[in-house]
Amino acid sequence: MEQQKLPNVTTGLILGIVSFVCCCVSSGIGGILMSGIAFFLLRKDERTYASNPELYSNFSQLKTAKIIAIIGLVVGAITLIWTIYSIQKMGGIDAYMEQVRQMMEQFGE
């Protein structure tokens, strides 16, 4: 019988990689969201593989994508915790937004 590829491995891999970029852009929330979706899809493929392992050929890619998704989840959580800590340290959300506005003006010039 010809071996098939697991359906969500490529999507999970792409979402795991995108989660690193989203960690930087969205203060960790986007990274957690993207890697969480990737992890969910990959868990579904793991169950599919476990039901009939000899039918599928890309289990090593599944493991790689799962590791990337877990790393993205951890980096997103650390980034989110750091952002919350920074906001708290600055004196609240108003001071944080003022600093962000000043930085945007500085880069805009």
A tleap script that builds the chain and sets N, CA, C and O, in Angstrom:
source leaprc.protein.ff14SB
mol = sequence {
  NMET GLU GLN GLN LYS LEU PRO ASN VAL THR
  THR GLY LEU ILE LEU GLY ILE VAL SER PHE
  VAL CYS CYS CYS VAL SER SER GLY ILE GLY
  GLY ILE LEU MET SER GLY ILE ALA PHE PHE
  LEU LEU ARG LYS ASP GLU ARG THR TYR ALA
  SER ASN PRO GLU LEU TYR SER ASN PHE SER
  GLN LEU LYS THR ALA LYS ILE ILE ALA ILE
  ILE GLY LEU VAL VAL GLY ALA ILE THR LEU
  ILE TRP THR ILE TYR SER ILE GLN LYS MET
  GLY GLY ILE ASP ALA TYR MET GLU GLN VAL
  ARG GLN MET MET GLU GLN PHE GLY CGLU
}
set mol.1.N position { 0.841 -1.176 0.000 }
set mol.1.CA position { 0.000 0.000 0.000 }
set mol.1.C position { 0.894 1.250 0.000 }
set mol.1.O position { 1.930 1.279 0.665 }
set mol.2.N position { 0.494 2.251 -0.732 }
set mol.2.CA position { 1.270 3.485 -0.822 }
set mol.2.C position { 1.080 4.330 0.433 }
set mol.2.O position { -0.036 4.482 0.929 }
set mol.3.N position { 2.182 4.876 0.938 }
set mol.3.CA position { 2.113 5.684 2.151 }
set mol.3.C position { 1.613 7.093 1.838 }
set mol.3.O position { 1.911 7.664 0.788 }
set mol.4.N position { 0.853 7.626 2.771 }
set mol.4.CA position { 0.292 8.967 2.641 }
set mol.4.C position { 1.008 9.903 3.598 }
set mol.4.O position { 1.754 9.478 4.480 }
set mol.5.N position { 0.758 11.191 3.398 }
set mol.5.CA position { 1.296 12.187 4.330 }
set mol.5.C position { 0.191 12.605 5.285 }
set mol.5.O position { -0.984 12.664 4.922 }
set mol.6.N position { 0.592 12.890 6.498 }
set mol.6.CA position { -0.377 13.379 7.482 }
set mol.6.C position { -0.878 14.751 7.045 }
set mol.6.O position { -0.082 15.577 6.597 }
set mol.7.N position { -2.178 15.013 7.165 }
set mol.7.CA position { -2.757 16.203 6.534 }
set mol.7.C position { -2.373 17.552 7.146 }
set mol.7.O position { -2.329 18.546 6.422 }
set mol.8.N position { -2.095 17.622 8.442 }
set mol.8.CA position { -1.896 18.919 9.092 }
set mol.8.C position { -0.453 19.241 9.437 }
set mol.8.O position { -0.194 20.248 10.097 }
set mol.9.N position { 0.492 18.416 9.010 }
set mol.9.CA position { 1.883 18.621 9.400 }
set mol.9.C position { 2.445 19.913 8.812 }
set mol.9.O position { 3.073 20.695 9.525 }
set mol.10.N position { 2.227 20.140 7.534 }
set mol.10.CA position { 2.754 21.357 6.896 }
set mol.10.C position { 2.118 22.605 7.496 }
set mol.10.O position { 2.807 23.593 7.753 }
set mol.11.N position { 0.821 22.564 7.718 }
set mol.11.CA position { 0.129 23.707 8.324 }
set mol.11.C position { 0.654 23.966 9.731 }
set mol.11.O position { 0.887 25.115 10.107 }
set mol.12.N position { 0.839 22.909 10.506 }
set mol.12.CA position { 1.371 23.054 11.860 }
set mol.12.C position { 2.780 23.602 11.864 }
set mol.12.O position { 3.132 24.414 12.719 }
set mol.13.N position { 3.589 23.164 10.912 }
set mol.13.CA position { 4.959 23.663 10.810 }
set mol.13.C position { 4.973 25.153 10.473 }
set mol.13.O position { 5.729 25.917 11.073 }
set mol.14.N position { 4.154 25.562 9.532 }
set mol.14.CA position { 4.080 26.978 9.148 }
set mol.14.C position { 3.558 27.820 10.309 }
set mol.14.O position { 4.097 28.892 10.585 }
set mol.15.N position { 2.519 27.348 10.989 }
set mol.15.CA position { 1.993 28.098 12.133 }
set mol.15.C position { 3.006 28.196 13.262 }
set mol.15.O position { 3.084 29.221 13.940 }
set mol.16.N position { 3.777 27.147 13.466 }
set mol.16.CA position { 4.822 27.182 14.491 }
set mol.16.C position { 5.888 28.209 14.178 }
set mol.16.O position { 6.347 28.923 15.070 }
set mol.17.N position { 6.288 28.291 12.912 }
set mol.17.CA position { 7.295 29.277 12.512 }
set mol.17.C position { 6.731 30.691 12.588 }
set mol.17.O position { 7.415 31.608 13.041 }
set mol.18.N position { 5.492 30.872 12.150 }
set mol.18.CA position { 4.856 32.193 12.200 }
set mol.18.C position { 4.678 32.656 13.642 }
set mol.18.O position { 4.668 33.857 13.911 }
set mol.19.N position { 4.539 31.718 14.562 }
set mol.19.CA position { 4.352 32.098 15.967 }
set mol.19.C position { 5.553 32.859 16.517 }
set mol.19.O position { 5.398 33.700 17.403 }
set mol.20.N position { 6.759 32.572 15.997 }
set mol.20.CA position { 7.937 33.325 16.448 }
set mol.20.C position { 7.824 34.794 16.061 }
set mol.20.O position { 8.136 35.677 16.861 }
set mol.21.N position { 7.382 35.055 14.841 }
set mol.21.CA position { 7.215 36.443 14.382 }
set mol.21.C position { 6.102 37.118 15.176 }
set mol.21.O position { 6.227 38.277 15.572 }
set mol.22.N position { 5.020 36.390 15.404 }
set mol.22.CA position { 3.896 36.964 16.144 }
set mol.22.C position { 4.249 37.272 17.593 }
set mol.22.O position { 3.654 38.164 18.198 }
set mol.23.N position { 5.201 36.550 18.151 }
set mol.23.CA position { 5.641 36.850 19.522 }
set mol.23.C position { 6.208 38.254 19.608 }
set mol.23.O position { 5.951 38.980 20.569 }
set mol.24.N position { 6.977 38.631 18.603 }
set mol.24.CA position { 7.609 39.949 18.600 }
set mol.24.C position { 6.602 41.051 18.284 }
set mol.24.O position { 6.665 42.134 18.866 }
set mol.25.N position { 5.691 40.787 17.382 }
set mol.25.CA position { 4.776 41.817 16.905 }
set mol.25.C position { 3.643 42.084 17.884 }
set mol.25.O position { 3.207 43.227 18.022 }
set mol.26.N position { 3.163 41.057 18.563 }
set mol.26.CA position { 1.953 41.226 19.369 }
set mol.26.C position { 2.170 40.997 20.866 }
set mol.26.O position { 1.236 40.622 21.575 }
set mol.27.N position { 3.362 41.213 21.337 }
set mol.27.CA position { 3.680 41.075 22.767 }
set mol.27.C position { 3.389 39.689 23.310 }
set mol.27.O position { 3.068 39.548 24.490 }
set mol.28.N position { 3.493 38.668 22.480 }
set mol.28.CA position { 3.352 37.295 22.927 }
set mol.28.C position { 2.003 36.663 22.679 }
set mol.28.O position { 1.906 35.441 22.571 }
set mol.29.N position { 0.958 37.468 22.585 }
set mol.29.CA position { -0.392 36.915 22.438 }
set mol.29.C position { -0.547 36.197 21.096 }
set mol.29.O position { -1.103 35.100 21.043 }
set mol.30.N position { -0.070 36.797 20.032 }
set mol.30.CA position { -0.159 36.164 18.710 }
set mol.30.C position { 0.641 34.881 18.638 }
set mol.30.O position { 0.213 33.914 18.008 }
set mol.31.N position { 1.803 34.863 19.278 }
set mol.31.CA position { 2.622 33.661 19.296 }
set mol.31.C position { 1.949 32.519 20.033 }
set mol.31.O position { 1.995 31.369 19.597 }
set mol.32.N position { 1.326 32.845 21.149 }
set mol.32.CA position { 0.602 31.828 21.911 }
set mol.32.C position { -0.570 31.297 21.098 }
set mol.32.O position { -0.824 30.092 21.081 }
set mol.33.N position { -1.282 32.191 20.428 }
set mol.33.CA position { -2.428 31.792 19.622 }
set mol.33.C position { -2.012 30.894 18.455 }
set mol.33.O position { -2.586 29.824 18.255 }
set mol.34.N position { -1.014 31.332 17.686 }
set mol.34.CA position { -0.565 30.560 16.518 }
set mol.34.C position { 0.014 29.201 16.910 }
set mol.34.O position { -0.308 28.185 16.294 }
set mol.35.N position { 0.856 29.184 17.919 }
set mol.35.CA position { 1.450 27.908 18.316 }
set mol.35.C position { 0.421 27.002 18.990 }
set mol.35.O position { 0.529 25.778 18.911 }
set mol.36.N position { -0.564 27.585 19.642 }
set mol.36.CA position { -1.643 26.784 20.226 }
set mol.36.C position { -2.471 26.090 19.153 }
set mol.36.O position { -2.824 24.919 19.292 }
set mol.37.N position { -2.777 26.814 18.086 }
set mol.37.CA position { -3.504 26.220 16.962 }
set mol.37.C position { -2.659 25.126 16.319 }
set mol.37.O position { -3.163 24.046 16.013 }
set mol.38.N position { -1.376 25.405 16.117 }
set mol.38.CA position { -0.480 24.406 15.525 }
set mol.38.C position { -0.410 23.160 16.406 }
set mol.38.O position { -0.474 22.038 15.904 }
set mol.39.N position { -0.281 23.352 17.689 }
set mol.39.CA position { -0.193 22.224 18.619 }
set mol.39.C position { -1.465 21.389 18.583 }
set mol.39.O position { -1.401 20.160 18.631 }
set mol.40.N position { -2.622 22.044 18.499 }
set mol.40.CA position { -3.903 21.342 18.415 }
set mol.40.C position { -3.975 20.491 17.145 }
set mol.40.O position { -4.360 19.323 17.200 }
set mol.41.N position { -3.605 21.079 15.996 }
set mol.41.CA position { -3.621 20.336 14.734 }
set mol.41.C position { -2.653 19.160 14.748 }
set mol.41.O position { -2.959 18.086 14.232 }
set mol.42.N position { -1.498 19.370 15.335 }
set mol.42.CA position { -0.497 18.308 15.368 }
set mol.42.C position { -0.893 17.177 16.310 }
set mol.42.O position { -0.576 16.017 16.046 }
set mol.43.N position { -1.571 17.492 17.388 }
set mol.43.CA position { -2.068 16.448 18.291 }
set mol.43.C position { -3.100 15.575 17.570 }
set mol.43.O position { -3.155 14.360 17.763 }
set mol.44.N position { -3.915 16.226 16.733 }
set mol.44.CA position { -4.897 15.481 15.951 }
set mol.44.C position { -4.192 14.531 14.976 }
set mol.44.O position { -4.613 13.385 14.816 }
set mol.45.N position { -3.130 14.999 14.330 }
set mol.45.CA position { -2.360 14.146 13.431 }
set mol.45.C position { -1.634 13.033 14.177 }
set mol.45.O position { -1.467 11.940 13.637 }
set mol.46.N position { -1.203 13.292 15.402 }
set mol.46.CA position { -0.582 12.240 16.209 }
set mol.46.C position { -1.555 11.100 16.473 }
set mol.46.O position { -1.185 9.928 16.407 }
set mol.47.N position { -2.784 11.448 16.769 }
set mol.47.CA position { -3.802 10.414 16.994 }
set mol.47.C position { -4.084 9.647 15.705 }
set mol.47.O position { -4.282 8.432 15.728 }
set mol.48.N position { -4.101 10.368 14.575 }
set mol.48.CA position { -4.303 9.709 13.288 }
set mol.48.C position { -3.167 8.734 13.004 }
set mol.48.O position { -3.403 7.613 12.556 }
set mol.49.N position { -1.939 9.161 13.264 }
set mol.49.CA position { -0.772 8.308 13.041 }
set mol.49.C position { -0.795 7.093 13.968 }
set mol.49.O position { -0.457 5.986 13.551 }
set mol.50.N position { -1.188 7.297 15.209 }
set mol.50.CA position { -1.214 6.203 16.181 }
set mol.50.C position { -2.227 5.128 15.800 }
set mol.50.O position { -2.035 3.954 16.115 }
set mol.51.N position { -3.295 5.521 15.129 }
set mol.51.CA position { -4.308 4.538 14.744 }
set mol.51.C position { -3.822 3.616 13.630 }
set mol.51.O position { -4.254 2.465 13.559 }
set mol.52.N position { -2.924 4.098 12.748 }
set mol.52.CA position { -2.429 3.278 11.648 }
set mol.52.C position { -1.048 3.772 11.211 }
set mol.52.O position { -0.947 4.450 10.189 }
set mol.53.N position { 0.013 3.456 11.948 }
set mol.53.CA position { 1.337 4.029 11.690 }
set mol.53.C position { 1.957 3.647 10.342 }
set mol.53.O position { 2.697 4.442 9.764 }
set mol.54.N position { 1.675 2.468 9.844 }
set mol.54.CA position { 2.312 2.058 8.592 }
set mol.54.C position { 1.711 2.746 7.364 }
set mol.54.O position { 2.237 2.600 6.261 }
set mol.55.N position { 0.634 3.481 7.537 }
set mol.55.CA position { -0.010 4.159 6.426 }
set mol.55.C position { 0.614 5.524 6.125 }
set mol.55.O position { 0.452 6.047 5.022 }
set mol.56.N position { 1.330 6.108 7.102 }
set mol.56.CA position { 1.831 7.479 6.956 }
set mol.56.C position { 3.353 7.515 6.942 }
set mol.56.O position { 4.018 6.708 7.590 }
set mol.57.N position { 3.892 8.481 6.181 }
set mol.57.CA position { 5.344 8.513 5.966 }
set mol.57.C position { 6.062 9.694 6.630 }
set mol.57.O position { 7.286 9.658 6.747 }
set mol.58.N position { 5.364 10.713 7.057 }
set mol.58.CA position { 6.049 11.919 7.523 }
set mol.58.C position { 5.937 12.137 9.032 }
set mol.58.O position { 5.659 13.248 9.482 }
set mol.59.N position { 6.152 11.078 9.810 }
set mol.59.CA position { 6.092 11.221 11.268 }
set mol.59.C position { 7.246 12.057 11.807 }
set mol.59.O position { 7.079 12.757 12.805 }
set mol.60.N position { 8.414 11.999 11.168 }
set mol.60.CA position { 9.545 12.810 11.639 }
set mol.60.C position { 9.240 14.297 11.467 }
set mol.60.O position { 9.636 15.107 12.306 }
set mol.61.N position { 8.548 14.665 10.401 }
set mol.61.CA position { 8.142 16.059 10.222 }
set mol.61.C position { 7.123 16.457 11.281 }
set mol.61.O position { 7.110 17.601 11.736 }
set mol.62.N position { 6.279 15.527 11.669 }
set mol.62.CA position { 5.300 15.789 12.720 }
set mol.62.C position { 6.000 16.096 14.035 }
set mol.62.O position { 5.615 17.029 14.740 }
set mol.63.N position { 7.030 15.316 14.372 }
set mol.63.CA position { 7.777 15.565 15.607 }
set mol.63.C position { 8.480 16.919 15.559 }
set mol.63.O position { 8.488 17.652 16.548 }
set mol.64.N position { 9.071 17.251 14.413 }
set mol.64.CA position { 9.744 18.544 14.267 }
set mol.64.C position { 8.761 19.701 14.427 }
set mol.64.O position { 9.038 20.664 15.141 }
set mol.65.N position { 7.615 19.601 13.760 }
set mol.65.CA position { 6.602 20.657 13.845 }
set mol.65.C position { 6.079 20.797 15.267 }
set mol.65.O position { 5.804 21.907 15.721 }
set mol.66.N position { 5.940 19.683 15.970 }
set mol.66.CA position { 5.452 19.737 17.354 }
set mol.66.C position { 6.462 20.426 18.258 }
set mol.66.O position { 6.084 21.214 19.125 }
set mol.67.N position { 7.744 20.136 18.062 }
set mol.67.CA position { 8.790 20.796 18.856 }
set mol.67.C position { 8.796 22.295 18.591 }
set mol.67.O position { 8.905 23.088 19.526 }
set mol.68.N position { 8.680 22.690 17.328 }
set mol.68.CA position { 8.647 24.116 16.982 }
set mol.68.C position { 7.422 24.787 17.601 }
set mol.68.O position { 7.519 25.908 18.100 }
set mol.69.N position { 6.279 24.117 17.574 }
set mol.69.CA position { 5.070 24.687 18.176 }
set mol.69.C position { 5.223 24.848 19.682 }
set mol.69.O position { 4.786 25.853 20.244 }
set mol.70.N position { 5.829 23.883 20.333 }
set mol.70.CA position { 6.037 23.978 21.786 }
set mol.70.C position { 7.000 25.114 22.108 }
set mol.70.O position { 6.772 25.871 23.051 }
set mol.71.N position { 8.065 25.237 21.337 }
set mol.71.CA position { 9.017 26.332 21.557 }
set mol.71.C position { 8.328 27.675 21.329 }
set mol.71.O position { 8.535 28.612 22.101 }
set mol.72.N position { 7.510 27.782 20.278 }
set mol.72.CA position { 6.766 29.019 20.030 }
set mol.72.C position { 5.812 29.353 21.165 }
set mol.72.O position { 5.649 30.520 21.523 }
set mol.73.N position { 5.189 28.338 21.726 }
set mol.73.CA position { 4.286 28.542 22.853 }
set mol.73.C position { 5.037 29.057 24.079 }
set mol.73.O position { 4.570 29.965 24.765 }
set mol.74.N position { 6.190 28.477 24.347 }
set mol.74.CA position { 6.996 28.901 25.496 }
set mol.74.C position { 7.521 30.322 25.289 }
set mol.74.O position { 7.454 31.145 26.201 }
set mol.75.N position { 8.042 30.613 24.100 }
set mol.75.CA position { 8.553 31.961 23.816 }
set mol.75.C position { 7.420 32.986 23.896 }
set mol.75.O position { 7.615 34.083 24.419 }
set mol.76.N position { 6.248 32.639 23.387 }
set mol.76.CA position { 5.096 33.540 23.485 }
set mol.76.C position { 4.684 33.802 24.924 }
set mol.76.O position { 4.360 34.932 25.290 }
set mol.77.N position { 4.699 32.750 25.741 }
set mol.77.CA position { 4.337 32.920 27.154 }
set mol.77.C position { 5.364 33.778 27.883 }
set mol.77.O position { 5.001 34.631 28.692 }
set mol.78.N position { 6.643 33.555 27.599 }
set mol.78.CA position { 7.685 34.369 28.234 }
set mol.78.C position { 7.564 35.824 27.799 }
set mol.78.O position { 7.710 36.734 28.615 }
set mol.79.N position { 7.296 36.043 26.513 }
set mol.79.CA position { 7.142 37.409 26.009 }
set mol.79.C position { 5.934 38.092 26.647 }
set mol.79.O position { 6.007 39.266 27.008 }
set mol.80.N position { 4.843 37.377 26.787 }
set mol.80.CA position { 3.646 37.945 27.411 }
set mol.80.C position { 3.901 38.277 28.886 }
set mol.80.O position { 3.501 39.338 29.365 }
set mol.81.N position { 4.556 37.382 29.590 }
set mol.81.CA position { 4.880 37.641 31.001 }
set mol.81.C position { 5.805 38.848 31.122 }
set mol.81.O position { 5.630 39.681 32.011 }
set mol.82.N position { 6.793 38.942 30.224 }
set mol.82.CA position { 7.712 40.084 30.246 }
set mol.82.C position { 6.966 41.395 29.951 }
set mol.82.O position { 7.248 42.422 30.569 }
set mol.83.N position { 6.031 41.358 29.023 }
set mol.83.CA position { 5.255 42.560 28.699 }
set mol.83.C position { 4.410 42.988 29.887 }
set mol.83.O position { 4.354 44.175 30.208 }
set mol.84.N position { 3.760 42.051 30.537 }
set mol.84.CA position { 2.948 42.380 31.715 }
set mol.84.C position { 3.833 42.937 32.831 }
set mol.84.O position { 3.459 43.898 33.503 }
set mol.85.N position { 4.999 42.334 33.023 }
set mol.85.CA position { 5.940 42.828 34.025 }
set mol.85.C position { 6.396 44.251 33.690 }
set mol.85.O position { 6.479 45.100 34.578 }
set mol.86.N position { 6.689 44.511 32.422 }
set mol.86.CA position { 7.140 45.846 32.008 }
set mol.86.C position { 6.051 46.891 32.221 }
set mol.86.O position { 6.330 47.998 32.681 }
set mol.87.N position { 4.827 46.543 31.890 }
set mol.87.CA position { 3.714 47.474 32.088 }
set mol.87.C position { 3.553 47.774 33.577 }
set mol.87.O position { 3.349 48.923 33.968 }
set mol.88.N position { 3.644 46.743 34.392 }
set mol.88.CA position { 3.512 46.926 35.836 }
set mol.88.C position { 4.643 47.785 36.383 }
set mol.88.O position { 4.418 48.647 37.232 }
set mol.89.N position { 5.849 47.552 35.902 }
set mol.89.CA position { 7.016 48.277 36.386 }
set mol.89.C position { 6.970 49.750 36.004 }
set mol.89.O position { 7.428 50.597 36.771 }
set mol.90.N position { 6.424 50.074 34.829 }
set mol.90.CA position { 6.360 51.459 34.350 }
set mol.90.C position { 5.291 52.279 35.054 }
set mol.90.O position { 5.337 53.509 35.021 }
set mol.91.N position { 4.360 51.640 35.671 }
set mol.91.CA position { 3.335 52.401 36.376 }
set mol.91.C position { 1.967 52.282 35.745 }
set mol.91.O position { 1.106 53.127 35.990 }
set mol.92.N position { 1.741 51.276 34.952 }
set mol.92.CA position { 0.415 51.054 34.391 }
set mol.92.C position { 0.393 51.159 32.880 }
set mol.92.O position { 1.398 51.449 32.231 }
set mol.93.N position { -0.774 50.917 32.356 }
set mol.93.CA position { -0.947 50.873 30.908 }
set mol.93.C position { -0.804 52.251 30.274 }
set mol.93.O position { -0.338 52.357 29.140 }
set mol.94.N position { -1.193 53.306 30.979 }
set mol.94.CA position { -1.082 54.653 30.412 }
set mol.94.C position { 0.372 55.045 30.182 }
set mol.94.O position { 0.706 55.611 29.141 }
set mol.95.N position { 1.226 54.752 31.133 }
set mol.95.CA position { 2.650 55.066 30.977 }
set mol.95.C position { 3.261 54.212 29.876 }
set mol.95.O position { 4.116 54.687 29.127 }
set mol.96.N position { 2.838 52.975 29.770 }
set mol.96.CA position { 3.344 52.088 28.730 }
set mol.96.C position { 2.936 52.598 27.348 }
set mol.96.O position { 3.760 52.642 26.435 }
set mol.97.N position { 1.686 52.977 27.194 }
set mol.97.CA position { 1.203 53.481 25.897 }
set mol.97.C position { 1.883 54.799 25.536 }
set mol.97.O position { 2.148 55.051 24.361 }
set mol.98.N position { 2.164 55.632 26.517 }
set mol.98.CA position { 2.881 56.886 26.257 }
set mol.98.C position { 4.291 56.589 25.740 }
set mol.98.O position { 4.762 57.238 24.807 }
set mol.99.N position { 4.951 55.620 26.339 }
set mol.99.CA position { 6.288 55.255 25.867 }
set mol.99.C position { 6.236 54.675 24.456 }
set mol.99.O position { 7.097 54.977 23.630 }
set mol.100.N position { 5.241 53.852 24.177 }
set mol.100.CA position { 5.084 53.297 22.823 }
set mol.100.C position { 4.840 54.421 21.822 }
set mol.100.O position { 5.402 54.403 20.727 }
set mol.101.N position { 4.014 55.393 22.180 }
set mol.101.CA position { 3.731 56.525 21.291 }
set mol.101.C position { 5.001 57.333 21.015 }
set mol.101.O position { 5.244 57.747 19.882 }
set mol.102.N position { 5.805 57.554 22.055 }
set mol.102.CA position { 7.063 58.282 21.870 }
set mol.102.C position { 8.024 57.518 20.967 }
set mol.102.O position { 8.702 58.115 20.131 }
set mol.103.N position { 8.084 56.217 21.131 }
set mol.103.CA position { 8.955 55.408 20.276 }
set mol.103.C position { 8.487 55.444 18.828 }
set mol.103.O position { 9.308 55.506 17.913 }
set mol.104.N position { 7.181 55.405 18.612 }
set mol.104.CA position { 6.631 55.463 17.247 }
set mol.104.C position { 6.941 56.804 16.591 }
set mol.104.O position { 7.275 56.861 15.407 }
set mol.105.N position { 6.827 57.880 17.364 }
set mol.105.CA position { 7.165 59.190 16.831 }
set mol.105.C position { 8.654 59.273 16.502 }
set mol.105.O position { 9.032 59.857 15.487 }
set mol.106.N position { 9.481 58.707 17.333 }
set mol.106.CA position { 10.920 58.731 17.116 }
set mol.106.C position { 11.298 57.957 15.857 }
set mol.106.O position { 12.157 58.404 15.098 }
set mol.107.N position { 10.683 56.823 15.627 }
set mol.107.CA position { 10.996 56.039 14.429 }
set mol.107.C position { 10.351 56.641 13.194 }
set mol.107.O position { 10.819 56.411 12.079 }
set mol.108.N position { 9.292 57.403 13.371 }
set mol.108.CA position { 8.603 58.011 12.218 }
set mol.108.C position { 9.367 59.169 11.605 }
set mol.108.O position { 9.143 59.510 10.443 }
set mol.109.N position { 10.254 59.771 12.354 }
set mol.109.CA position { 10.997 60.925 11.843 }
set mol.109.C position { 12.118 60.547 10.958 }
set mol.109.O position { 12.829 61.417 10.455 }
savepdb mol mol.pdb
quit
